[in-house]
Amino acid sequence: MDTDTLPSPHVRQQLRLAAGLTQAEVADAIGVQRLAVARWEADVAKPHRGNRLKYAHFLRRLAEKYPAAAEEAPGED
């Protein structure tokens, strides 16, 4: 897996919720605005390379702590 590969927007949100984090807290950890995280989770925008690397790393760490949240649920939109 590439270092900047992101899970689906649904899994991104599930990981954040499993960790009990708000979009603002994720944004602070990555160094972006909360709106950016909201748009990434809604699949309205894609993070630029530098932010994508940070976001991917952040999500991988959450996936290690919350493996069930990292799984795609079949039929879920």
N, CA, C and O of each residue as an XYZ file, in Angstrom:
308
protein
N       0.847     -1.185      0.000
C       0.000      0.000      0.000
C       0.888      1.243      0.000
O       1.865      1.323      0.746
N       0.537      2.204     -0.841
C       1.291      3.443     -0.904
C       1.101      4.238      0.378
O       0.092      4.098      1.070
N       2.089      5.074      0.684
C       2.015      5.846      1.926
C       0.930      6.900      1.894
O       0.535      7.415      2.940
N       0.434      7.234      0.686
C      -0.597      8.258      0.624
C      -1.948      7.704      0.163
O      -2.817      8.463     -0.266
N      -2.125      6.387      0.250
C      -3.401      5.780     -0.117
C      -4.410      6.015      1.003
O      -4.135      5.748      2.173
N      -5.577      6.517      0.624
C      -6.620      6.802      1.606
C      -7.736      5.769      1.513
O      -8.053      5.289      0.425
N      -8.327      5.429      2.645
C      -9.517      4.567      2.601
C     -10.693      5.343      2.019
O     -10.583      6.542      1.762
N     -11.799      4.671      1.816
C     -12.988      5.337      1.286
C     -13.438      6.436      2.252
O     -13.119      6.389      3.440
N     -14.175      7.418      1.745
C     -14.670      8.481      2.636
C     -15.475      7.939      3.813
O     -15.380      8.462      4.924
N     -16.268      6.893      3.577
C     -17.052      6.311      4.671
C     -16.140      5.765      5.768
O     -16.392      5.985      6.953
N     -15.087      5.057      5.380
C     -14.152      4.491      6.363
C     -13.405      5.612      7.089
O     -13.142      5.501      8.286
N     -13.065      6.677      6.387
C     -12.401      7.817      7.044
C     -13.268      8.326      8.188
O     -12.784      8.566      9.294
N     -14.567      8.489      7.903
C     -15.485      8.975      8.932
C     -15.621      7.953     10.059
O     -15.608      8.322     11.233
N     -15.752      6.670      9.712
C     -15.893      5.617     10.730
C     -14.681      5.592     11.656
O     -14.833      5.442     12.868
N     -13.489      5.736     11.102
C     -12.272      5.748     11.931
C     -12.286      6.932     12.887
O     -11.963      6.790     14.067
N     -12.656      8.088     12.380
C     -12.710      9.288     13.230
C     -13.717      9.106     14.354
O     -13.431      9.423     15.508
N     -14.892      8.598     14.019
C     -15.926      8.399     15.033
C     -15.528      7.329     16.045
O     -15.810      7.472     17.235
N     -14.876      6.260     15.590
C     -14.425      5.202     16.500
C     -13.438      5.757     17.524
O     -13.400      5.318     18.674
N     -12.644      6.724     17.085
C     -11.662      7.329     17.988
C     -12.276      8.430     18.850
O     -11.610      8.980     19.726
N     -13.551      8.751     18.599
C     -14.205      9.797     19.375
C     -13.697     11.181     19.048
O     -13.694     12.063     19.907
N     -13.264     11.381     17.812
C     -12.704     12.666     17.400
C     -13.706     13.457     16.574
O     -14.525     12.889     15.851
N     -13.627     14.778     16.694
C     -14.418     15.649     15.844
C     -13.617     15.948     14.576
O     -12.412     15.704     14.510
N     -14.304     16.473     13.590
C     -13.590     16.883     12.372
C     -12.568     17.962     12.711
O     -11.487     17.996     12.123
N     -12.896     18.838     13.646
C     -11.972     19.898     14.045
C     -10.709     19.323     14.678
O      -9.611     19.826     14.438
N     -10.858     18.278     15.479
C      -9.688     17.662     16.115
C      -8.786     16.987     15.079
O      -7.561     17.057     15.175
N      -9.398     16.338     14.097
C      -8.609     15.731     13.020
C      -7.899     16.824     12.233
O      -6.719     16.696     11.907
N      -8.613     17.888     11.933
C      -8.034     19.004     11.191
C      -6.840     19.595     11.940
O      -5.806     19.877     11.335
N      -6.977     19.784     13.244
C      -5.873     20.310     14.052
C      -4.664     19.387     13.996
O      -3.527     19.851     13.901
N      -4.908     18.081     14.054
C      -3.811     17.109     14.039
C      -3.061     17.125     12.711
O      -1.854     16.885     12.671
N      -3.776     17.409     11.629
C      -3.155     17.400     10.297
C      -2.636     18.782      9.912
O      -1.706     18.908      9.115
N      -3.249     19.818     10.488
C      -2.833     21.184     10.166
C      -3.648     21.808      9.048
O      -3.127     22.574      8.238
N      -4.955     21.470      9.010
C      -5.842     22.039      7.998
C      -7.086     22.597      8.685
O      -7.244     22.473      9.900
N      -7.960     23.208      7.902
C      -9.230     23.705      8.417
C     -10.215     22.552      8.584
O     -10.112     21.541      7.889
N     -11.163     22.698      9.499
C     -12.176     21.660      9.703
C     -12.961     21.405      8.426
O     -13.314     20.263      8.130
N     -13.234     22.456      7.674
C     -13.989     22.306      6.437
C     -13.289     21.351      5.461
O     -13.953     20.623      4.722
N     -11.968     21.354      5.458
C     -11.230     20.443      4.576
C     -11.536     18.992      4.937
O     -11.803     18.176      4.055
N     -11.498     18.671      6.215
C     -11.800     17.301      6.658
C     -13.237     16.943      6.306
O     -13.500     15.830      5.850
N     -14.163     17.861      6.508
C     -15.567     17.616      6.169
C     -15.708     17.314      4.678
O     -16.443     16.404      4.292
N     -15.016     18.065      3.856
C     -15.100     17.858      2.403
C     -14.445     16.544      1.992
O     -14.923     15.878      1.073
N     -13.356     16.162      2.660
C     -12.699     14.883      2.345
C     -13.615     13.725      2.714
O     -13.729     12.755      1.965
N     -14.266     13.826      3.867
C     -15.163     12.754      4.313
C     -16.410     12.669      3.428
O     -16.975     11.590      3.252
N     -16.834     13.797      2.877
C     -18.011     13.822      2.003
C     -17.639     13.491      0.556
O     -18.511     13.405     -0.309
N     -16.352     13.307      0.301
C     -15.827     13.014     -1.042
C     -16.148     14.140     -2.024
O     -16.384     13.909     -3.210
N     -16.151     15.369     -1.490
C     -16.380     16.555     -2.316
C     -15.044     17.102     -2.806
O     -14.974     17.753     -3.849
N     -13.991     16.833     -2.048
C     -12.650     17.306     -2.394
C     -11.640     16.233     -2.009
O     -11.922     15.350     -1.199
N     -10.471     16.329     -2.603
C      -9.368     15.414     -2.306
C      -8.221     16.231     -1.699
O      -7.952     17.346     -2.146
N      -7.551     15.686     -0.690
C      -6.428     16.425     -0.118
C      -5.253     16.496     -1.099
O      -4.995     15.553     -1.847
N      -4.556     17.618     -1.081
C      -3.343     17.758     -1.881
C      -2.264     16.849     -1.305
O      -2.380     16.393     -0.167
N      -1.227     16.587     -2.074
C      -0.229     15.570     -1.714
C       0.306     15.683     -0.283
O       0.306     14.688      0.443
N       0.754     16.847      0.133
C       1.310     16.981      1.488
C       0.296     16.645      2.564
O       0.599     15.928      3.518
N      -0.911     17.169      2.403
C      -1.974     16.868      3.368
C      -2.433     15.429      3.247
O      -2.794     14.810      4.248
N      -2.427     14.882      2.030
C      -2.836     13.491      1.829
C      -1.892     12.554      2.579
O      -2.336     11.574      3.178
N      -0.595     12.849      2.547
C       0.379     12.024      3.280
C       0.112     12.062      4.775
O       0.118     11.024      5.436
N      -0.123     13.254      5.310
C      -0.390     13.397      6.750
C      -1.703     12.716      7.132
O      -1.792     12.027      8.148
N      -2.717     12.925      6.296
C      -4.043     12.351      6.557
C      -3.989     10.827      6.493
O      -4.561     10.145      7.344
N      -3.302     10.294      5.485
C      -3.174      8.840      5.342
C      -2.455      8.245      6.553
O      -2.871      7.210      7.074
N      -1.390      8.887      6.996
C      -0.645      8.409      8.166
C      -1.540      8.440      9.410
O      -1.554      7.493     10.195
N      -2.278      9.526      9.578
C      -3.181      9.677     10.721
C      -4.241      8.574     10.707
O      -4.518      7.960     11.738
N      -4.829      8.326      9.535
C      -5.860      7.297      9.428
C      -5.296      5.897      9.644
O      -5.968      5.047     10.229
N      -4.083      5.646      9.186
C      -3.457      4.326      9.420
C      -3.283      4.076     10.909
O      -3.505      2.963     11.387
N      -2.887      5.103     11.639
C      -2.729      4.945     13.093
C      -4.080      4.645     13.738
O      -4.162      3.804     14.634
N      -5.142      5.323     13.293
C      -6.468      5.041     13.837
C      -6.902      3.625     13.474
O      -7.511      2.935     14.291
N      -6.593      3.190     12.255
C      -6.983      1.844     11.811
C      -6.286      0.768     12.638
O      -6.848     -0.305     12.858
N      -5.075      1.044     13.093
C      -4.363      0.084     13.949
C      -5.069     -0.042     15.304
O      -5.150     -1.130     15.874
N      -5.575      1.083     15.808
C      -6.257      1.077     17.109
C      -7.691      0.573     17.006
O      -8.212     -0.032     17.943
N      -8.327      0.826     15.865
C      -9.745      0.492     15.675
C      -9.929     -0.294     14.368
O     -10.533      0.210     13.421
N      -9.410     -1.522     14.320
C      -9.452     -2.275     13.061
C     -10.864     -2.527     12.535
O     -11.061     -2.581     11.321
N     -11.838     -2.680     13.408
C     -13.207     -2.929     12.944
C     -13.749     -1.736     12.170
O     -14.516     -1.906     11.222
N     -13.357     -0.535     12.566
C     -13.831      0.673     11.888
C     -13.191      0.838     10.516
O     -13.697      1.580      9.676
N     -12.083      0.149     10.292
C     -11.365      0.288      9.019
C     -11.928     -0.618      7.948
O     -11.495     -0.555      6.797
N     -12.881     -1.457      8.300
C     -13.442     -2.385      7.324
C     -14.609     -1.755      6.584
O     -15.441     -1.066      7.173
N     -14.654     -2.004      5.282
C     -15.787     -1.564      4.466
C     -16.972     -2.490      4.773
O     -16.846     -3.712      4.698
N     -18.094     -1.911      5.111
C     -19.292     -2.720      5.345
C     -20.017     -2.901      4.021
O     -20.348     -1.915      3.362
N     -20.269     -4.138      3.620
C     -20.950     -4.359      2.345
C     -22.344     -3.742      2.346
O     -23.106     -3.893      3.301
N     -22.662     -3.047      1.261
C     -23.980     -2.461      1.114
C     -24.198     -1.154      1.844
O     -25.279     -0.573      1.758
N     -23.191     -0.678      2.564
C     -23.335      0.607      3.267
C     -22.927      1.746      2.349
O     -21.904      1.676      1.667
N     -23.728      2.780      2.340
C     -23.399      3.966      1.535
C     -23.013      5.113      2.427
O     -22.702      6.198      1.937
